[in-house]
Amino acid sequence: MTKLQVRAFLYQLGCFAILFISVRYLVAMYTSLTGFWIPMTAFVVATLLSPKFKAIKTPDAEKLYMKWIFMKGVREIG
């Protein structure tokens, strides 16, 4: 794995973790779900809402891109 691929993985993991923990807390506090359904709901919501990062080799160099449901198109990161 290249340096940018590792960075893309860590960004994606970090965003997912933040969303998962936040949604899990909100679901546990404000819904009547119990047991297995709390983390399952948080997993599905965090998977759908978290941005996707990918390192792609271009003719110039390898670049990091992000796609997110709340942004139109694909954005180049740094």
N, CA, C and O atoms as a GROMACS GRO file, in nm:
protein
  312
    1MET      N    1   0.083  -0.119   0.000
    1MET     CA    2   0.000   0.000   0.000
    1MET      C    3   0.087   0.124   0.000
    1MET      O    4   0.189   0.131   0.068
    2THR      N    5   0.045   0.220  -0.077
    2THR     CA    6   0.119   0.345  -0.082
    2THR      C    7   0.076   0.436   0.033
    2THR      O    8  -0.020   0.408   0.105
    3LYS      N    9   0.149   0.543   0.048
    3LYS     CA   10   0.122   0.638   0.156
    3LYS      C   11  -0.019   0.698   0.143
    3LYS      O   12  -0.089   0.713   0.243
    4LEU      N   13  -0.060   0.732   0.020
    4LEU     CA   14  -0.192   0.790   0.001
    4LEU      C   15  -0.303   0.687   0.021
    4LEU      O   16  -0.412   0.723   0.067
    5GLN      N   17  -0.279   0.563  -0.011
    5GLN     CA   18  -0.379   0.458   0.015
    5GLN      C   19  -0.400   0.439   0.164
    5GLN      O   20  -0.513   0.420   0.209
    6VAL      N   21  -0.293   0.446   0.241
    6VAL     CA   22  -0.304   0.435   0.386
    6VAL      C   23  -0.378   0.557   0.441
    6VAL      O   24  -0.463   0.543   0.530
    7ARG      N   25  -0.347   0.675   0.390
    7ARG     CA   26  -0.415   0.796   0.434
    7ARG      C   27  -0.565   0.789   0.402
    7ARG      O   28  -0.648   0.829   0.484
    8ALA      N   29  -0.599   0.740   0.283
    8ALA     CA   30  -0.740   0.726   0.245
    8ALA      C   31  -0.811   0.629   0.338
    8ALA      O   32  -0.924   0.655   0.380
    9PHE      N   33  -0.746   0.518   0.371
    9PHE     CA   34  -0.805   0.420   0.463
    9PHE      C   35  -0.827   0.482   0.600
    9PHE      O   36  -0.933   0.463   0.660
   10LEU      N   37  -0.729   0.555   0.651
   10LEU     CA   38  -0.742   0.615   0.784
   10LEU      C   39  -0.849   0.724   0.786
   10LEU      O   40  -0.923   0.736   0.884
   11TYR      N   41  -0.858   0.805   0.681
   11TYR     CA   42  -0.964   0.906   0.673
   11TYR      C   43  -1.101   0.840   0.673
   11TYR      O   44  -1.192   0.883   0.744
   12GLN      N   45  -1.116   0.735   0.592
   12GLN     CA   46  -1.244   0.667   0.583
   12GLN      C   47  -1.280   0.600   0.717
   12GLN      O   48  -1.395   0.607   0.760
   13LEU      N   49  -1.183   0.538   0.780
   13LEU     CA   50  -1.206   0.475   0.910
   13LEU      C   51  -1.243   0.579   1.016
   13LEU      O   52  -1.335   0.557   1.095
   14GLY      N   53  -1.172   0.691   1.017
   14GLY     CA   54  -1.201   0.796   1.115
   14GLY      C   55  -1.340   0.855   1.098
   14GLY      O   56  -1.412   0.874   1.195
   15CYS      N   57  -1.376   0.885   0.974
   15CYS     CA   58  -1.510   0.940   0.949
   15CYS      C   59  -1.619   0.841   0.987
   15CYS      O   60  -1.720   0.878   1.048
   16PHE      N   61  -1.599   0.714   0.951
   16PHE     CA   62  -1.697   0.613   0.988
   16PHE      C   63  -1.709   0.601   1.139
   16PHE      O   64  -1.820   0.593   1.192
   17ALA      N   65  -1.596   0.598   1.209
   17ALA     CA   66  -1.598   0.582   1.354
   17ALA      C   67  -1.670   0.698   1.422
   17ALA      O   68  -1.750   0.676   1.514
   18ILE      N   69  -1.643   0.820   1.378
   18ILE     CA   70  -1.709   0.936   1.438
   18ILE      C   71  -1.859   0.929   1.416
   18ILE      O   72  -1.937   0.952   1.509
   19LEU      N   73  -1.901   0.898   1.294
   19LEU     CA   74  -2.044   0.888   1.266
   19LEU      C   75  -2.108   0.771   1.340
   19LEU      O   76  -2.219   0.784   1.392
   20PHE      N   77  -2.040   0.656   1.345
   20PHE     CA   78  -2.095   0.540   1.412
   20PHE      C   79  -2.119   0.567   1.560
   20PHE      O   80  -2.226   0.538   1.612
   21ILE      N   81  -2.019   0.624   1.627
   21ILE     CA   82  -2.032   0.650   1.770
   21ILE      C   83  -2.141   0.754   1.796
   21ILE      O   84  -2.220   0.740   1.890
   22SER      N   85  -2.145   0.858   1.713
   22SER     CA   86  -2.248   0.962   1.729
   22SER      C   87  -2.388   0.906   1.709
   22SER      O   88  -2.478   0.930   1.790
   23VAL      N   89  -2.407   0.832   1.601
   23VAL     CA   90  -2.539   0.776   1.571
   23VAL      C   91  -2.579   0.673   1.674
   23VAL      O   92  -2.696   0.665   1.712
   24ARG      N   93  -2.484   0.592   1.720
   24ARG     CA   94  -2.515   0.492   1.822
   24ARG      C   95  -2.566   0.559   1.949
   24ARG      O   96  -2.664   0.513   2.009
   25TYR      N   97  -2.501   0.667   1.991
   25TYR     CA   98  -2.545   0.740   2.109
   25TYR      C   99  -2.685   0.798   2.088
   25TYR      O  100  -2.771   0.785   2.175
   26LEU      N  101  -2.706   0.861   1.973
   26LEU     CA  102  -2.836   0.922   1.946
   26LEU      C  103  -2.948   0.818   1.938
   26LEU      O  104  -3.058   0.841   1.989
   27VAL      N  105  -2.921   0.706   1.876
   27VAL     CA  106  -3.022   0.599   1.867
   27VAL      C  107  -3.052   0.543   2.005
   27VAL      O  108  -3.168   0.518   2.038
   28ALA      N  109  -2.950   0.523   2.086
   28ALA     CA  110  -2.971   0.467   2.220
   28ALA      C  111  -3.049   0.563   2.310
   28ALA      O  112  -3.131   0.521   2.391
   29MET      N  113  -3.023   0.693   2.293
   29MET     CA  114  -3.088   0.790   2.381
   29MET      C  115  -3.230   0.827   2.337
   29MET      O  116  -3.317   0.848   2.421
   30TYR      N  117  -3.253   0.835   2.206
   30TYR     CA  118  -3.377   0.894   2.158
   30TYR      C  119  -3.471   0.799   2.085
   30TYR      O  120  -3.573   0.844   2.032
   31THR      N  121  -3.442   0.671   2.080
   31THR     CA  122  -3.535   0.574   2.021
   31THR      C  123  -3.562   0.463   2.121
   31THR      O  124  -3.496   0.455   2.225
   32SER      N  125  -3.656   0.381   2.090
   32SER     CA  126  -3.690   0.270   2.180
   32SER      C  127  -3.624   0.139   2.135
   32SER      O  128  -3.665   0.032   2.180
   33LEU      N  129  -3.524   0.147   2.048
   33LEU     CA  130  -3.454   0.026   2.005
   33LEU      C  131  -3.370  -0.029   2.120
   33LEU      O  132  -3.320   0.046   2.203
   34THR      N  133  -3.356  -0.160   2.123
   34THR     CA  134  -3.276  -0.224   2.228
   34THR      C  135  -3.188  -0.333   2.168
   34THR      O  136  -3.211  -0.379   2.056
   35GLY      N  137  -3.089  -0.372   2.244
   35GLY     CA  138  -3.006  -0.486   2.209
   35GLY      C  139  -2.927  -0.468   2.080
   35GLY      O  140  -2.862  -0.367   2.058
   36PHE      N  141  -2.937  -0.570   1.996
   36PHE     CA  142  -2.862  -0.580   1.872
   36PHE      C  143  -2.897  -0.469   1.773
   36PHE      O  144  -2.814  -0.434   1.688
   37TRP      N  145  -3.016  -0.414   1.781
   37TRP     CA  146  -3.063  -0.317   1.682
   37TRP      C  147  -2.996  -0.180   1.694
   37TRP      O  148  -2.990  -0.107   1.596
   38ILE      N  149  -2.947  -0.145   1.810
   38ILE     CA  150  -2.880  -0.015   1.827
   38ILE      C  151  -2.752  -0.009   1.742
   38ILE      O  152  -2.739   0.082   1.660
   39PRO      N  153  -2.657  -0.102   1.759
   39PRO     CA  154  -2.536  -0.093   1.676
   39PRO      C  155  -2.563  -0.123   1.529
   39PRO      O  156  -2.494  -0.069   1.442
   40MET      N  157  -2.662  -0.207   1.499
   40MET     CA  158  -2.693  -0.237   1.360
   40MET      C  159  -2.746  -0.112   1.288
   40MET      O  160  -2.706  -0.085   1.174
   41THR      N  161  -2.834  -0.038   1.353
   41THR     CA  162  -2.886   0.086   1.295
   41THR      C  163  -2.774   0.187   1.279
   41THR      O  164  -2.765   0.254   1.176
   42ALA      N  165  -2.688   0.200   1.379
   42ALA     CA  166  -2.576   0.294   1.371
   42ALA      C  167  -2.481   0.255   1.258
   42ALA      O  168  -2.429   0.343   1.189
   43PHE      N  169  -2.458   0.126   1.239
   43PHE     CA  170  -2.370   0.079   1.132
   43PHE      C  171  -2.424   0.116   0.995
   43PHE      O  172  -2.351   0.166   0.910
   44VAL      N  173  -2.552   0.092   0.973
   44VAL     CA  174  -2.613   0.121   0.843
   44VAL      C  175  -2.611   0.271   0.814
   44VAL      O  176  -2.575   0.313   0.705
   45VAL      N  177  -2.650   0.351   0.913
   45VAL     CA  178  -2.652   0.496   0.893
   45VAL      C  179  -2.511   0.550   0.870
   45VAL      O  180  -2.492   0.633   0.781
   46ALA      N  181  -2.414   0.506   0.948
   46ALA     CA  182  -2.277   0.554   0.932
   46ALA      C  183  -2.219   0.510   0.798
   46ALA      O  184  -2.143   0.585   0.736
   47THR      N  185  -2.252   0.391   0.752
   47THR     CA  186  -2.205   0.345   0.622
   47THR      C  187  -2.261   0.430   0.509
   47THR      O  188  -2.189   0.462   0.414
   48LEU      N  189  -2.386   0.466   0.519
   48LEU     CA  190  -2.449   0.546   0.415
   48LEU      C  191  -2.402   0.692   0.416
   48LEU      O  192  -2.389   0.753   0.310
   49LEU      N  193  -2.377   0.748   0.533
   49LEU     CA  194  -2.345   0.890   0.544
   49LEU      C  195  -2.196   0.924   0.538
   49LEU      O  196  -2.160   1.039   0.512
   50SER      N  197  -2.109   0.828   0.562
   50SER     CA  198  -1.966   0.860   0.567
   50SER      C  199  -1.910   0.881   0.426
   50SER      O  200  -1.950   0.812   0.332
   51PRO      N  201  -1.817   0.976   0.413
   51PRO     CA  202  -1.756   1.000   0.282
   51PRO      C  203  -1.664   0.885   0.242
   51PRO      O  204  -1.611   0.813   0.327
   52LYS      N  205  -1.647   0.868   0.111
   52LYS     CA  206  -1.560   0.763   0.057
   52LYS      C  207  -1.432   0.827   0.005
   52LYS      O  208  -1.438   0.923  -0.073
   53PHE      N  209  -1.317   0.776   0.047
   53PHE     CA  210  -1.187   0.826   0.005
   53PHE      C  211  -1.118   0.721  -0.079
   53PHE      O  212  -1.131   0.601  -0.054
   54LYS      N  213  -1.044   0.767  -0.181
   54LYS     CA  214  -0.973   0.673  -0.266
   54LYS      C  215  -0.849   0.739  -0.325
   54LYS      O  216  -0.854   0.855  -0.367
   55ALA      N  217  -0.738   0.666  -0.327
   55ALA     CA  218  -0.614   0.712  -0.389
   55ALA      C  219  -0.609   0.656  -0.531
   55ALA      O  220  -0.618   0.535  -0.550
   56ILE      N  221  -0.593   0.745  -0.629
   56ILE     CA  222  -0.594   0.705  -0.769
   56ILE      C  223  -0.467   0.755  -0.836
   56ILE      O  224  -0.426   0.869  -0.817
   57LYS      N  225  -0.405   0.667  -0.916
   57LYS     CA  226  -0.287   0.707  -0.991
   57LYS      C  227  -0.330   0.778  -1.118
   57LYS      O  228  -0.405   0.723  -1.199
   58THR      N  229  -0.283   0.900  -1.134
   58THR     CA  230  -0.310   0.979  -1.254
   58THR      C  231  -0.180   0.986  -1.333
   58THR      O  232  -0.075   0.946  -1.282
   59PRO      N  233  -0.184   1.037  -1.455
   59PRO     CA  234  -0.059   1.049  -1.531
   59PRO      C  235   0.046   1.138  -1.462
   59PRO      O  236   0.166   1.116  -1.478
   60ASP      N  237   0.001   1.237  -1.386
   60ASP     CA  238   0.095   1.325  -1.316
   60ASP      C  239   0.152   1.260  -1.192
   60ASP      O  240   0.274   1.252  -1.175
   61ALA      N  241   0.064   1.214  -1.103
   61ALA     CA  242   0.105   1.154  -0.976
   61ALA      C  243  -0.015   1.085  -0.914
   61ALA      O  244  -0.125   1.087  -0.970
   62GLU      N  245   0.006   1.026  -0.799
   62GLU     CA  246  -0.106   0.966  -0.727
   62GLU      C  247  -0.178   1.074  -0.648
   62GLU      O  248  -0.114   1.156  -0.581
   63LYS      N  249  -0.311   1.076  -0.655
   63LYS     CA  250  -0.389   1.179  -0.588
   63LYS      C  251  -0.498   1.116  -0.503
   63LYS      O  252  -0.543   1.004  -0.528
   64LEU      N  253  -0.540   1.190  -0.402
   64LEU     CA  254  -0.643   1.145  -0.310
   64LEU      C  255  -0.774   1.215  -0.343
   64LEU      O  256  -0.779   1.338  -0.354
   65TYR      N  257  -0.881   1.136  -0.360
   65TYR     CA  258  -1.012   1.190  -0.396
   65TYR      C  259  -1.116   1.150  -0.292
   65TYR      O  260  -1.102   1.048  -0.223
   66MET      N  261  -1.220   1.232  -0.281
   66MET     CA  262  -1.328   1.207  -0.187
   66MET      C  263  -1.462   1.223  -0.258
   66MET      O  264  -1.481   1.315  -0.338
   67LYS      N  265  -1.554   1.132  -0.228
   67LYS     CA  266  -1.691   1.144  -0.277
   67LYS      C  267  -1.782   1.133  -0.156
   67LYS      O  268  -1.764   1.047  -0.070
   68TRP      N  269  -1.883   1.223  -0.152
   68TRP     CA  270  -1.972   1.226  -0.037
   68TRP      C  271  -2.113   1.252  -0.085
   68TRP      O  272  -2.133   1.323  -0.184
   69ILE      N  273  -2.209   1.195  -0.018
   69ILE     CA  274  -2.349   1.206  -0.057
   69ILE      C  275  -2.398   1.351  -0.052
   69ILE      O  276  -2.490   1.386  -0.125
   70PHE      N  277  -2.338   1.435   0.032
   70PHE     CA  278  -2.381   1.573   0.047
   70PHE      C  279  -2.307   1.671  -0.044
   70PHE      O  280  -2.336   1.791  -0.041
   71MET      N  281  -2.213   1.623  -0.124
   71MET     CA  282  -2.139   1.707  -0.218
   71MET      C  283  -2.159   1.655  -0.359
   71MET      O  284  -2.165   1.534  -0.382
   72LYS      N  285  -2.171   1.746  -0.451
   72LYS     CA  286  -2.189   1.706  -0.589
   72LYS      C  287  -2.053   1.676  -0.652
   72LYS      O  288  -1.962   1.758  -0.644
   73GLY      N  289  -2.040   1.562  -0.712
   73GLY     CA  290  -1.916   1.526  -0.780
   73GLY      C  291  -1.811   1.471  -0.686
   73GLY      O  292  -1.836   1.439  -0.570
   74VAL      N  293  -1.691   1.462  -0.742
   74VAL     CA  294  -1.575   1.408  -0.669
   74VAL      C  295  -1.479   1.523  -0.644
   74VAL      O  296  -1.454   1.605  -0.732
   75ARG      N  297  -1.424   1.529  -0.524
   75ARG     CA  298  -1.330   1.638  -0.487
   75ARG      C  299  -1.189   1.581  -0.467
   75ARG      O  300  -1.171   1.472  -0.413
   76GLU      N  301  -1.092   1.658  -0.511
   76GLU     CA  302  -0.953   1.621  -0.487
   76GLU      C  303  -0.912   1.676  -0.350
   76GLU      O  304  -0.941   1.791  -0.317
   77ILE      N  305  -0.846   1.592  -0.272
   77ILE     CA  306  -0.802   1.630  -0.138
   77ILE      C  307  -0.650   1.654  -0.145
   77ILE      O  308  -0.575   1.569  -0.192
   78GLY      N  309  -0.607   1.771  -0.096
   78GLY     CA  310  -0.466   1.806  -0.085
   78GLY      C  311  -0.384   1.761  -0.197
   78GLY      O  312  -0.263   1.784  -0.200
   0.00000   0.00000   0.00000
